[in-house]
């Protein structure tokens, strides 16, 4: 069998245990990547919400300052 394998350059097939181990490793990498991408999405949404809130507060402050300055000019 070895001489035939060498002659035709066949690659030996992995054993069932090796195949199962490779599958488990692949699934573990996929799960890890899924969790990392999920955490990145959560961080991006949290940052967007923070920036939105900060922007709204800054706009409200500027509006209040503008109203006070306009009231001072009238007085």
Secondary structure, DSSP 4 states (H G I P E B T S, - for coil): -HHHHHHHTPPPPPPHHHHHHHHHHHHHHHHHHHHHHHHHHHHHHHHHHHHHHHHHHHHHHHHHHHHHHHHHHH-
